[in-house]
């Protein structure tokens, strides 16, 4: 058996570590890790490198170059530091790449991996949110296989029959509702960093946890799903499902709903992508529906969670509006985590930035190059900082 060559962009994050956990448990010789990257976490990256023996490792922080070299010692592993080194890792020979770098900073290496024409598993929402039309064209031109890793999109991917596209009426993404699903608007206004990070179901990084708390993550997922499955925003719905057992549903014209269910463990969708088109064993606890009991579903409250409608608005505006939305959200979340604004200010700042972006003409045309995307990203960040400054004045 020839091992599947795997590279992982964002190896020290939760998705990267879950991927490596599955690789470590797979039969000997099933996989060969060729490249690993991290943002600034040299210590964990080196530990992973010594365990999985990749050909190349890279850290995004250029100031960490010496520390990385020193930590690797005489290990026969090439290394690099800085954004260009992350792109180099993405371009290294591999059959399958996991793109798990959070935020717009992951866009360039994700695109670099895409252009190799390999199988691309992606947990990076920004590639499709910020550059959806262009990204999908590039994927088609390069004949790359896109394998969604987010549990919701992976669920839809499994239930969505492209050959029956005309028979599909809508898809439904489920959401846990985050830590504030039953919290009043008044209490949300005074929510602390710790309150917002206390996710009831999933263990995730700080940025994604805050996006879950505002439900902006679900808004971004709507945009992502529209591009990935070729749907208008009107055919992508969201339901709050606190148990996080049903991850996504596809409704067909005969009234039937096909759903993918499983325990809330990211190793399930990662394993589906890692073994594609086959299946692989995982250590995930098996779902016992009798023990799980009732499964509940509720509509999203648009007053307490305006991010969903805000994301739909950005998608429908078109052009670079989604890129403005994403960039502004990253700035607003960073400011909240730093204690510089309130929880409800996050979507307020994004709303302000999106309005400024429309006024500046960013909804007029879709990005058609990386430079276009980066220009919109810079503008969105600038608009968000202006809004933060105005709110602080």
N, C-alpha and C positions, 0 to 999 in steps of 0.2 A: 504493500500500500504506500503510495506516494503521499507524504504529509502535506496538508494544506498550509501554505505559507500565509502567516497572519501578521499584520501590523496594527498597532493600537495607538491612536492619537488621543492622549488624555488618559494614560495608563494608571495614574495614581488616584483618579476620581472614582466615584462609586460604580459607574458603568464599566470603566476600564478594569477595576479590580474584580468585578463580577465576571467579566469576560475571561480574565486570567484564571479565576477560580474554576470555571468550566473547563478550560484548556488543561489545567493541572489534573483534573479528575478524568479526563478522556483517556482512552487506551494509548499506550506508549506508541509514538510514531504517527498519531492522527494529525497533529499540528506541529508546525515549526514557527516560533515567533521570530520575526525578522527585524522589527523596529518597535521601539517604545518611546513615548514622549511624556513630558510633564511640564507644568507651568513653572513652579519655583521649588517644588518638593524634591530636592536632590536626594535626600536620605532614602525616601521610599522608592524613588526611581532606581537607585543603585541596588537596593535590596531586591527589587523585581528583576533587574538585569542579571544579578548574580544567580537568581533562581532559574530564570527562563533562557538565559544565554542568547539574547538577540544579537544580530550583527551590528546594530546601530541604536544608540539612544540619544535623545536630544532634550534639552530643557529650554523653555521659551525665554527665560531671563538671561540676557547675555552676561550679566555680572556673576552668574553662577558657573561660568565655564571652568574656572580653575578648581572650584570645589568639586565639580563633577569629575574632572580628570583625576584629582587626588583621591576621591572616594573609589573610583574604579580601579585604581592602582595598576597592577600588571594584567588585569583581566583582558582577554583578547576581544575587546568590544570597542568599536569606533564610537566617537561621541561628537556632539556639536552643541552650540548654544546660540540663542537668538531666534527671531522669527524665521529667518532663512533656513535654519537647521530643522525647524519643525516642518517646513515645506519639503526639505530634503527627505525627511523621514516618511512623509506622505508619498513621495515619488519612488521610494525604494521598492525593489521587486517584492511583490506579494500577490497572492490569489484573492485575498479578502482583507479589507481594511475596516476597522471600527473607528468612526469619527465621533469622538465623545468629548471634544473640547467645548466647554460651555461659552456661549456668548458670540458676538460678532468676530472676535479674534480667531475663532475656529473656522471662519468662512474660507480664507485663502488656502489653508492646508486641506480642507475638505474638498475644495474644487480641484486642487492638485491631485488628490487621490482619484477623484472622479475621472479626470482626463486620462488616467492610465487604462481606463476601460475595464477595470476589475469589478468584483462584487464589492459594493460599498454599503456597509451597515452604518446607519447614522442615528445618533442620539442628539445631534446638533440641530436644533430647530431653525437656527438662523439662516442656514443655507437656503431653505425653501421659503422662509418668511421674508428675508431681505432680497432674495434674487430668484424667486420661484420660477418665473417664465424662462429666464435665461438658464437657470440651473437645469430645468427639465429638458431644454433644447440641447444643452451640452451633454447630458446623460444619453439622450437619443443618438446624438452625433458620435459619441464615443462608444456606444453600445455597452454602457455600464449597466450593471444590475443594481437597482436601488432596493435595499432591504431595511424597512423602518424598524427601529428598536424600541421607540416609545411604546409602552404597553398598549395604548389605545390604537395607534396607527398599525402596530403589528397585528392586533386583533382584527381590525378592518381588512388588512392585507390578506389574512387567512380566510375571511368570510366573503370577500368581494370577488365576484367572478367577472373579469373584464369581458369575457365573451357574451355576457348577459347585461352589458351596460345599459341597454335601452329598457331593461326590466327593473333596474334599480331606481327606487324612488327617493331614498335618502340614506345617510349613514348617521349613526348616533355615537358620539364619544361620551364616555362616562367620566365623572369627576368625583373624587371623594368628598369634595366640598371644603377640604382644608380644615384648619383649626377654628375657623370662624363661621362654619356653616349654620350654626344656631345662635350666633352672637348678634346682639342688636347693633345698629349703626352707631349709636352713642358709645357703646363700649369699644367698638372697633376703632373709633376716633382716638381713643387713649391707649390702644394696644402697644405693648412694648416689643422690642426686638425678640425677646425670649418668647413672648406670647405667639408671635407670628411664625417662629421657627419650630413650634411644637406641632409637627404634623401628626395626625392621628393614625396614619397607615404606613406611609413610605418613609424610608430613611434616605435622605437626599442632601445635597450640598445646600449652602445658605441661599444662594441666588434662586435655585429652583424651588426651595421651600417657601420663599417669600412670594414667588410667582404663583405657587399653589394657594397661598393664603389670600391673594388678591383675585385669584382665578385668571390672571393674565396668561398663565401657562396654557389654560384651555383656549383662550382667545388665539394665542399663537398657534396652537394645534389645529384650530379651525382653518387658519390661513394655510398651514402646512398640508392639511388634508385636501383642501381645494386643489392645490397644485399636484399633489401626489396621485390623486384619484380622478383628476379632471372634472371636478364638480363646482357648481356655483355655490356661494355661501348659503343660499337659501335651502340647499339640500344637505347641509351639515348641521346637525343639532347636538345639543349637550344636555345630559341629564345628570343630576347629582345622585350618586349611588354610594352611600357611606360605607357599605361592606367591601367595596373594591374587589368584587368577585367577577362581575361581568365587565370586561374591559372595552368592548366595542360591539356594535350591532349594525347589520346591514338589512334594510327593509326592501323587499321586492314587491313588484306590482300585484302579486296575488295575495298580498297581506302578510306573507310569511316574514319572520325576522330570523336571521342567522346571527348567532352570538358566539363569541369566544370567551370561555370562562377559565379561571385558574386562581390559585392563591396569589396574593399580591407580592410577588417576588420577581425582580427584574431578570433573574437568571432564566426564566421561562421564555420571554421574547428574545433575549440575547441568544439562547440556545437555538431557537427557531432560525434566527438569522445566521448563526455560526455554522450550522449544519446544512443550511439550504443547498439543494432542494430536498435533502434527507432530514431525518430527525435524530436526536441524540439523547441519551440518558442525562438526567439532572438530579441533584440531591434535593430538589424542591419538594416540600411537603405536598402530598396528594390531596386534592380537593375532596372533601367529604360533605356533600350537599345536605345530607340528613343532619349532620352536626352543625353545619352553618346556619340552618334554620331559614327564616324569612329573608328575602332579598327586597330591599326597598329602593324606590326611584322617585325623585322629586325634580320639579323644574328649577332652574336657576333664578334667584331673586335679582332682577336687573338693577334694583336700587342699591342693594348692598354690594353687588358685584358688577359694576358698570364696565369692567374690562372686556367682558365677552362682546357686548355691543360695540365697544370702541374698536376691537379687532375686526369685527365684521365691517364697520365703517371704513377702516383703513384698506381692507381688501377690496371693497366695492369702489373706493376712490381710485384705486389702481396706481399705476406708476410706481414711484418710490415711497408712497405713503406707508406701506408696511415696514420698510426699512427705517423710516422716521419713528414710527411707533416702537419698534424694537429697541433702537438706540436710546430713545428717551426713557423707556422702561428700565434699561440697564443703569442709566444714570440715577434715576429716581430710586431704584432699589438699593443701589450703592449708598446713596445719601441716607436712606432710612436705616440701613444697617450701621451706618456711622453715627446715628443719632442726630442727623441734621434736618430731618423733616418727620412729620407724622405719618402714620400708616395710610390714612385716607388721602394724603397728599400725593401718594405714588401715582394713582390714576389721574389725579388732578393735574399733575405735572405732565403726564403723557398726553392728556387732552389738550393742554396748552401748546405743547410741542407739535402735535398733529395739526392744529389750527394754523400755527406759524408755517409749518411745512406746506400746507395747501396754499397759503397766501404767497409763499415763495416759489410756487410752481412745481413742487416735487411730485405732485400727483399727475402731471401732464404726460410723462412718458416712463415706461418701465426701464430699469437698468439693463444695459446690454453689454456691460463689461465690469470687471472687478473695480476699476476706477470709479465707475458710476455708483456702484454699491457703497464704496468707501466714502465717496463724496456725500451721499445721502446719510450715511452713518455719522459722519462728522457734523453735518448740519443738525441732525436729530439731537445729538449730544449738546450742541451749542444752544439749541432752542430750549432743551430741558434745563440747562444751567441758568439760562435767563429766567425761566419760570421759578426755579428754586431761589434765585437771588431776589426776585420780586416778592416772593412769599416771605422771605426772611427780613425784608426791609420794614 
